[in-house]
Amino acid sequence: ACAELITDALVVSVHDGDTLRARTRQGDMLTIRIAGIDAPELGQPFGRESRVLLAAAIAEDPVDLDCFSTDRYFRRICRIRSRGRDIALEQVMSGAAWWYRAYARDQTIQEASRYSAAERDAKAAKAGLWSSDPMPPWEWRRRQRH
């Protein structure tokens, strides 16, 4: 694991609702996979909306990245905050992403509890992707491979 705190990074592009590229103050370009959530793939229903919501949430604001791991695609796995706001939690609250339960062990108990409650509330309100009967992205990806 590569625990690293990066402050005041600038987001230069948003790939989808849970992946982005950011430039550090030192000029390094990083590909970031946002911890704690899984957003619909671009080819899935609500995938493009999820990307738009993420881009709007961090538009032109510096972000702080609390990176603790890398994935098999060499993306850094990071918690992301902008102006003190937990961006991943906001994605779940707005129905733009699922709480990624499979990785709850990477969260504190309090964090997991907030994400679980946010998903439950978004689902109850039929917010975002919950307005239909969505297929979780991990299931969608598995089906794409077969």
SEVORO-213882 format. One record per atom (N, C-alpha, C, O): residue number from 0; chain; atom name; x, y, z. Coordinates in pm, whole numbers, plus 50000, padded with zeros to 5 digits. Atoms other than C-alpha are relative to their C-alpha. Example, Ala and Ser with C-alpha at 12.3 -4.5 7.8 and 13.67 -1.06 7.14 Angstrom:
# SEVORO-213882
0	A	N	50089	49881	50000
0	A	CA	51230	49550	50780
0	A	C	50090	50120	50000
0	A	O	50194	50118	50066
1	A	N	49918	49881	49994
1	A	CA	51367	49894	50714
1	A	C	49923	50109	50073
1	A	O	49974	50220	50090
//
This chain:
# SEVORO-213882
0	A	N	50085	49880	50000
0	A	CA	50000	50000	50000
0	A	C	50088	50124	50000
0	A	O	50198	50124	50055
1	A	N	49920	49877	50014
1	A	CA	50118	50351	49924
1	A	C	49924	50116	50062
1	A	O	49871	50201	49991
2	A	N	50073	49894	49933
2	A	CA	49963	50577	50186
2	A	C	50063	50135	49968
2	A	O	50184	50154	49983
3	A	N	49950	49870	50045
3	A	CA	49994	50933	50064
3	A	C	49887	50102	50007
3	A	O	49776	50075	49962
4	A	N	50098	49892	49996
4	A	CA	49812	51258	50132
4	A	C	50045	50109	49903
4	A	O	50155	50163	49915
5	A	N	49968	49899	50102
5	A	CA	49804	51498	49837
5	A	C	49899	50112	50013
5	A	O	49779	50090	49999
6	A	N	50092	49888	49983
6	A	CA	49660	51843	49895
6	A	C	50003	50091	49878
6	A	O	50103	50100	49807
7	A	N	50013	49898	50106
7	A	CA	49539	52102	49645
7	A	C	50034	49948	49861
7	A	O	50097	50018	49782
8	A	N	49984	50050	50137
8	A	CA	49547	51877	49338
8	A	C	49888	50060	49915
8	A	O	49782	50095	49966
9	A	N	50103	49950	50091
9	A	CA	49357	51998	49033
9	A	C	49953	49888	49910
9	A	O	50034	49818	49848
10	A	N	50057	50103	50086
10	A	CA	49122	51765	48850
10	A	C	50006	50052	49856
10	A	O	49956	50160	49827
11	A	N	49987	49959	50140
11	A	CA	49203	51782	48479
11	A	C	49900	49929	49910
11	A	O	49866	49980	49803
12	A	N	50104	50068	50078
12	A	CA	48952	51524	48352
12	A	C	49928	49900	50087
12	A	O	49983	49846	50183
13	A	N	50082	50097	49930
13	A	CA	48672	51302	48474
13	A	C	49963	49892	49899
13	A	O	49897	49919	49799
14	A	N	50027	50110	50093
14	A	CA	48653	50961	48307
14	A	C	49857	49949	50015
14	A	O	49784	49936	49917
15	A	N	50135	50045	49972
15	A	CA	48336	50837	48474
15	A	C	49966	50042	50142
15	A	O	50035	50128	50199
16	A	N	50046	49955	49869
16	A	CA	48153	50866	48806
16	A	C	50088	49963	50117
16	A	O	50060	50003	50230
17	A	N	49909	50035	49890
17	A	CA	48440	50718	49008
17	A	C	50148	50003	49961
17	A	O	50232	49957	50037
18	A	N	49861	49997	50047
18	A	CA	48759	50777	48804
18	A	C	50032	50136	49940
18	A	O	49953	50190	49862
19	A	N	49961	49869	50051
19	A	CA	48946	51098	48728
19	A	C	50151	50010	49988
19	A	O	50225	49925	50038
20	A	N	49856	49969	50006
20	A	CA	49286	51244	48644
20	A	C	50021	50134	50069
20	A	O	49943	50228	50052
21	A	N	49970	49878	49925
21	A	CA	49444	51507	48866
21	A	C	50149	50032	49988
21	A	O	50232	49943	49972
22	A	N	49862	49952	50002
22	A	CA	49761	51715	48859
22	A	C	50034	50051	50139
22	A	O	49962	50133	50196
23	A	N	49955	49954	49869
23	A	CA	49952	51763	49183
23	A	C	50066	50138	49985
23	A	O	50093	50185	49874
24	A	N	49930	49870	50003
24	A	CA	50111	52094	49279
24	A	C	50139	49986	49941
24	A	O	50193	50082	49887
25	A	N	49867	50024	50055
25	A	CA	50442	51936	49175
25	A	C	49994	49972	49849
25	A	O	50097	49961	49784
26	A	N	50015	50023	50143
26	A	CA	50300	51875	48827
26	A	C	49981	49854	49959
26	A	O	49970	49824	49840
27	A	N	50022	50142	50033
27	A	CA	50257	51497	48851
27	A	C	49855	49975	49960
27	A	O	49763	50030	50021
28	A	N	50134	50038	50043
28	A	CA	49958	51352	48665
28	A	C	49966	49865	50063
28	A	O	50042	49769	50050
29	A	N	50041	50123	49933
29	A	CA	49769	51087	48862
29	A	C	49863	49956	49950
29	A	O	49775	50039	49928
30	A	N	50132	50054	50027
30	A	CA	49483	50859	48767
30	A	C	49946	49948	50132
30	A	O	50010	49867	50199
31	A	N	50058	50026	49869
31	A	CA	49252	50828	49066
31	A	C	49872	49918	49985
31	A	O	49784	49951	49905
32	A	N	50125	50077	49985
32	A	CA	48991	50564	49144
32	A	C	49948	50038	50136
32	A	O	50015	50015	50237
33	A	N	50055	49950	49873
33	A	CA	48765	50711	49411
33	A	C	49961	49883	50089
33	A	O	49886	49794	50048
34	A	N	50027	50106	49903
34	A	CA	48750	50488	49719
34	A	C	49856	50003	50047
34	A	O	49793	50108	50055
35	A	N	50129	50010	49932
35	A	CA	48425	50362	49865
35	A	C	49878	49994	49910
35	A	O	49768	49966	49957
36	A	N	50116	49999	50090
36	A	CA	48205	50382	49556
36	A	C	50029	49924	49871
36	A	O	50145	49901	49836
37	A	N	49991	50056	50134
37	A	CA	48137	50213	49225
37	A	C	49889	50065	49920
37	A	O	49771	50050	49952
38	A	N	50097	49929	50082
38	A	CA	47965	50422	48961
38	A	C	49967	49918	49876
38	A	O	50045	49831	49836
39	A	N	50033	50073	50123
39	A	CA	47783	50293	48653
39	A	C	50105	50026	49893
39	A	O	50158	50136	49882
40	A	N	49909	49984	50114
40	A	CA	48007	50233	48353
40	A	C	49934	50093	49898
40	A	O	49812	50106	49896
41	A	N	50054	49905	50097
41	A	CA	47968	50485	48069
41	A	C	49895	49937	49909
41	A	O	49801	50004	49866
42	A	N	50095	50069	50086
42	A	CA	47784	50223	47860
42	A	C	49872	49956	50070
42	A	O	49780	49906	50005
43	A	N	50117	50040	49923
43	A	CA	47534	50156	48138
43	A	C	49902	50115	50012
43	A	O	49940	50231	49998
44	A	N	50093	49892	49968
44	A	CA	47214	50348	48207
44	A	C	50054	50083	50116
44	A	O	50106	50029	50213
45	A	N	49957	49901	49901
45	A	CA	47300	50660	48412
45	A	C	50152	50017	50009
45	A	O	50199	50093	50093
46	A	N	49855	49986	49997
46	A	CA	47674	50621	48341
46	A	C	50047	50140	49967
46	A	O	50132	50196	50037
47	A	N	49958	49864	50039
47	A	CA	47708	50955	48163
47	A	C	49955	50104	50102
47	A	O	50028	50199	50131
48	A	N	50050	49907	49898
48	A	CA	47492	51134	48421
48	A	C	50090	49997	50124
48	A	O	50117	50101	50185
49	A	N	49912	50013	49884
49	A	CA	47715	50998	48698
49	A	C	50130	50078	49978
49	A	O	50178	50146	50069
50	A	N	49877	49925	50032
50	A	CA	48023	51141	48523
50	A	C	49974	50150	50009
50	A	O	50056	50224	50065
51	A	N	50035	49857	49996
51	A	CA	47851	51480	48483
51	A	C	49986	50048	50144
51	A	O	50034	50156	50179
52	A	N	50016	49963	49860
52	A	CA	47756	51485	48852
52	A	C	50134	50010	50072
52	A	O	50155	50101	50152
53	A	N	49867	49994	49939
53	A	CA	48114	51407	48958
53	A	C	50074	50124	49953
53	A	O	50132	50196	50034
54	A	N	49930	49882	50055
54	A	CA	48255	51674	48726
54	A	C	49946	50129	50063
54	A	O	50023	50219	50096
55	A	N	50062	49880	49941
55	A	CA	48008	51930	48865
55	A	C	50039	50015	50147
55	A	O	50058	50126	50196
56	A	N	49969	49997	49856
56	A	CA	48090	51836	49227
56	A	C	50140	50054	50027
56	A	O	50167	50108	50135
57	A	N	49861	49959	49977
57	A	CA	48460	51916	49180
57	A	C	50047	50106	49903
57	A	O	50167	50135	49893
58	A	N	49964	49904	50105
58	A	CA	48448	52177	48906
58	A	C	50089	50111	50054
58	A	O	50050	50189	50140
59	A	N	49904	49892	49976
59	A	CA	48754	52401	48931
59	A	C	50042	50020	50145
59	A	O	50113	50115	50176
60	A	N	49956	49992	49861
60	A	CA	48798	52340	49304
60	A	C	50119	49907	50020
60	A	O	50120	49796	49966
61	A	N	49891	50092	49968
61	A	CA	49125	52197	49433
61	A	C	49945	49884	50084
61	A	O	49848	49901	50158
62	A	N	50044	50116	49923
62	A	CA	49089	51849	49582
62	A	C	50116	49947	50085
62	A	O	50233	49961	50050
63	A	N	49904	50067	49914
63	A	CA	49264	51669	49864
63	A	C	49978	49851	49981
63	A	O	49865	49802	49985
64	A	N	50005	50142	50027
64	A	CA	49347	51306	49797
64	A	C	50071	49924	50112
64	A	O	50188	49946	50140
65	A	N	49944	50087	49898
65	A	CA	49400	51053	50073
65	A	C	50011	49862	49935
65	A	O	49916	49784	49936
66	A	N	49978	50121	50080
66	A	CA	49550	50766	49873
66	A	C	50059	49891	50089
66	A	O	50151	49916	50166
67	A	N	49953	50107	49913
67	A	CA	49602	50428	50037
67	A	C	50031	49871	49927
67	A	O	50075	49775	49990
68	A	N	49975	50123	50072
68	A	CA	49637	50170	49763
68	A	C	50006	50029	49850
68	A	O	49980	50142	49807
69	A	N	50014	49991	50145
69	A	CA	49662	50106	49389
69	A	C	49923	49877	49955
69	A	O	49925	49773	50021
70	A	N	50075	50114	50052
70	A	CA	49440	49882	49179
70	A	C	50078	49932	49889
70	A	O	50191	49970	49858
71	A	N	49928	50078	50102
71	A	CA	49530	49635	48906
71	A	C	50028	50079	49873
71	A	O	50109	50038	49790
72	A	N	49974	49912	50114
72	A	CA	49517	49917	48649
72	A	C	50098	50111	50036
72	A	O	50117	50205	49959
73	A	N	49900	49904	49950
73	A	CA	49777	50112	48852
73	A	C	49941	50137	50031
73	A	O	50013	50237	50036
74	A	N	50063	49876	49955
74	A	CA	49522	50378	48949
74	A	C	50018	50007	50151
74	A	O	50015	49906	50221
75	A	N	49994	49984	49855
75	A	CA	49564	50523	49295
75	A	C	49856	49996	50054
75	A	O	49765	50056	49998
76	A	N	50130	50005	49932
76	A	CA	49273	50441	49527
76	A	C	50005	50106	50109
76	A	O	50089	50100	50199
77	A	N	49993	49885	49909
77	A	CA	49194	50760	49718
77	A	C	49862	50043	50048
77	A	O	49762	50035	49976
78	A	N	50115	49923	49953
78	A	CA	48939	50926	49937
78	A	C	50021	50139	49940
78	A	O	50134	50186	49929
79	A	N	49986	49869	50062
79	A	CA	48865	51262	49777
79	A	C	49909	50100	50069
79	A	O	49789	50077	50089
80	A	N	50076	49892	49936
80	A	CA	48758	51583	49947
80	A	C	50023	50128	49922
80	A	O	50131	50154	49869
81	A	N	49990	49869	50063
81	A	CA	48686	51921	49801
81	A	C	49929	50099	50091
81	A	O	49811	50084	50121
82	A	N	50055	49902	49905
82	A	CA	48633	52219	50030
82	A	C	49935	49931	50120
82	A	O	49829	49972	50167
83	A	N	50048	50071	49882
83	A	CA	48587	51972	50316
83	A	C	49889	49899	49973
83	A	O	49847	49829	50065
84	A	N	50111	50090	50033
84	A	CA	48316	51774	50134
84	A	C	50054	49865	49954
84	A	O	50151	49858	49879
85	A	N	49965	50136	50041
85	A	CA	48341	51395	50093
85	A	C	49931	49975	49865
85	A	O	49810	49952	49860
86	A	N	50055	50008	50136
86	A	CA	48294	51367	49715
86	A	C	49937	49863	49973
86	A	O	49833	49856	49908
87	A	N	50057	50134	50022
87	A	CA	48235	50989	49714
87	A	C	49863	49989	50068
87	A	O	49768	49936	50010
88	A	N	50127	50004	49927
88	A	CA	47963	51023	49978
88	A	C	49893	50079	49924
88	A	O	49778	50037	49916
89	A	N	50095	49920	50079
89	A	CA	47799	51297	49768
89	A	C	49952	49924	49876
89	A	O	49836	49935	49838
90	A	N	50040	50080	50116
90	A	CA	47801	51064	49465
90	A	C	49895	49896	50041
90	A	O	49799	49872	49968
91	A	N	50097	50098	49951
91	A	CA	47617	50800	49671
91	A	C	49868	50069	50035
91	A	O	49761	50021	49999
92	A	N	50121	49927	49960
92	A	CA	47372	51057	49816
92	A	C	49915	50042	49881
92	A	O	49792	50041	49889
93	A	N	50075	49951	50117
93	A	CA	47278	51186	49471
93	A	C	49952	49887	49909
93	A	O	49887	49911	49808
94	A	N	50040	50112	50084
94	A	CA	47223	50837	49333
94	A	C	50087	49988	49876
94	A	O	50043	49933	49775
95	A	N	49907	50007	50114
95	A	CA	47526	50868	49103
95	A	C	50096	49882	50012
95	A	O	50171	49854	49919
96	A	N	49910	50113	49979
96	A	CA	47709	50567	49251
96	A	C	49946	49911	50111
96	A	O	49865	49954	50194
97	A	N	50028	50094	49893
97	A	CA	47674	50261	49469
97	A	C	50106	50016	50106
97	A	O	50220	50052	50076
98	A	N	49899	50020	49897
98	A	CA	47844	50228	49803
98	A	C	50063	49865	49965
98	A	O	49992	49766	49946
99	A	N	49929	50120	50042
99	A	CA	48111	49968	49718
99	A	C	50025	49912	50121
99	A	O	50136	49907	50175
100	A	N	49997	50085	49881
100	A	CA	48033	49725	50001
100	A	C	50117	49903	50003
100	A	O	50174	49877	50109
101	A	N	49892	50099	50006
101	A	CA	48295	49476	49882
101	A	C	50130	50056	50056
101	A	O	50218	49980	50097
102	A	N	49877	49937	49949
102	A	CA	48561	49729	49990
102	A	C	49975	50078	50129
102	A	O	50052	50167	50163
103	A	N	50032	49932	49874
103	A	CA	48398	49842	50314
103	A	C	50113	49986	50102
103	A	O	50128	50072	50189
104	A	N	49889	50019	49906
104	A	CA	48702	49702	50498
104	A	C	50103	50113	49991
104	A	O	50181	50134	50083
105	A	N	49908	49887	50016
105	A	CA	48896	50001	50360
105	A	C	49947	50126	50067
105	A	O	50014	50230	50069
106	A	N	50062	49883	49938
106	A	CA	48660	50236	50545
106	A	C	49998	49984	50152
106	A	O	50005	49873	50204
107	A	N	50024	50006	49856
107	A	CA	48623	50327	50909
107	A	C	49855	49954	50020
107	A	O	49775	49960	49926
108	A	N	50137	50042	49970
108	A	CA	48308	50194	51078
108	A	C	49903	50117	49978
108	A	O	49794	50099	49924
109	A	N	50085	49882	50016
109	A	CA	48168	50549	51082
109	A	C	49977	50032	49852
109	A	O	49865	50063	49811
110	A	N	50008	49974	50144
110	A	CA	48244	50598	50713
110	A	C	49904	49901	49933
110	A	O	49815	49940	49857
111	A	N	50086	50104	50059
111	A	CA	48082	50266	50615
111	A	C	49854	50023	50039
111	A	O	49764	50004	49957
112	A	N	50136	49974	49952
112	A	CA	47778	50356	50824
112	A	C	49936	50118	49923
112	A	O	49820	50112	49885
113	A	N	50050	49884	50076
113	A	CA	47743	50697	50649
113	A	C	49968	49961	49856
113	A	O	49865	50002	49802
114	A	N	50020	50039	50140
114	A	CA	47778	50541	50303
114	A	C	49879	49907	49986
114	A	O	49801	49920	49892
115	A	N	50114	50091	50000
115	A	CA	47530	50264	50384
115	A	C	49869	50077	50012
115	A	O	49774	50053	49937
116	A	N	50121	49918	49979
116	A	CA	47274	50517	50511
116	A	C	49971	50087	49877
116	A	O	49856	50102	49837
117	A	N	50018	49915	50119
117	A	CA	47332	50745	50209
117	A	C	49941	49920	49885
117	A	O	49853	49968	49814
118	A	N	50054	50084	50107
118	A	CA	47269	50457	49968
118	A	C	49854	49964	50028
118	A	O	49770	49968	49938
119	A	N	50138	50035	49962
119	A	CA	46956	50350	50157
119	A	C	49906	50118	49973
119	A	O	49797	50100	49919
120	A	N	50083	49880	50020
120	A	CA	46822	50709	50148
120	A	C	49981	50032	49852
120	A	O	49871	50066	49809
121	A	N	50007	49972	50144
121	A	CA	46904	50757	49779
121	A	C	49905	49902	49932
121	A	O	49826	49939	49845
122	A	N	50086	50105	50055
122	A	CA	46732	50428	49698
122	A	C	49853	50030	50033
122	A	O	49766	50022	49946
123	A	N	50137	49970	49955
123	A	CA	46422	50522	49902
123	A	C	49942	50119	49924
123	A	O	49823	50122	49894
124	A	N	50045	49878	50071
124	A	CA	46406	50860	49725
124	A	C	49998	49981	49848
124	A	O	49958	50071	49774
125	A	N	49988	50029	50143
125	A	CA	46459	50693	49384
125	A	C	50085	50107	49929
125	A	O	50055	50151	49818
126	A	N	49909	49898	50054
126	A	CA	46741	50942	49329
126	A	C	50092	49939	49894
126	A	O	50139	49826	49908
127	A	N	49902	50039	50101
127	A	CA	46955	50918	49016
127	A	C	49977	49862	49944
127	A	O	49869	49832	49893
128	A	N	50008	50133	50059
128	A	CA	47027	50562	48911
128	A	C	49891	49916	50063
128	A	O	49848	49817	50003
129	A	N	50105	50075	49931
129	A	CA	46767	50438	49163
129	A	C	49861	50029	49943
129	A	O	49763	49970	49988
130	A	N	50130	49971	50062
130	A	CA	46489	50586	48946
130	A	C	49953	49883	49913
130	A	O	49837	49877	49873
131	A	N	50038	50122	50072
131	A	CA	46496	50254	48757
131	A	C	50047	49881	50082
131	A	O	50073	49895	50202
132	A	N	49951	50119	49929
132	A	CA	46603	49901	48848
132	A	C	50143	49977	49952
132	A	O	50164	49898	49860
133	A	N	49864	50000	50055
133	A	CA	46980	49945	48807
133	A	C	50075	49870	50022
133	A	O	50055	49800	50121
134	A	N	49909	50114	49986
134	A	CA	47233	49669	48748
134	A	C	50132	50054	50057
134	A	O	50191	50145	49999
135	A	N	49873	49951	49944
135	A	CA	47537	49716	48973
135	A	C	50113	49984	49898
135	A	O	50116	49887	49823
136	A	N	49893	50003	50100
136	A	CA	47850	49792	48767
136	A	C	50088	49875	50008
136	A	O	50138	49828	49906
137	A	N	49917	50120	49990
137	A	CA	48041	49493	48907
137	A	C	49931	49882	49929
137	A	O	49997	49797	49870
138	A	N	50077	50103	50070
138	A	CA	47763	49269	48774
138	A	C	50003	50025	49848
138	A	O	50019	49931	49770
139	A	N	49999	49962	50141
139	A	CA	47753	49457	48441
139	A	C	50135	49965	49936
139	A	O	50141	49910	49826
140	A	N	49865	50032	50052
140	A	CA	48132	49422	48396
140	A	C	50018	49849	49985
140	A	O	50076	49802	49886
141	A	N	49987	50145	50005
141	A	CA	48113	49050	48474
141	A	C	49928	49945	49876
141	A	O	49978	49856	49809
142	A	N	50077	50045	50117
142	A	CA	47847	49003	48205
142	A	C	50065	50039	49870
142	A	O	50053	49967	49770
143	A	N	49931	49955	50121
143	A	CA	48051	49203	47952
143	A	C	50113	49905	49963
143	A	O	50145	49888	49845
144	A	N	49886	50089	50024
144	A	CA	48339	48957	47994
144	A	C	49956	49865	49945
144	A	O	50038	49793	49888
145	A	N	50048	50133	50044
145	A	CA	48119	48654	47911
145	A	C	49928	50006	49868
145	A	O	49883	49902	49819
//
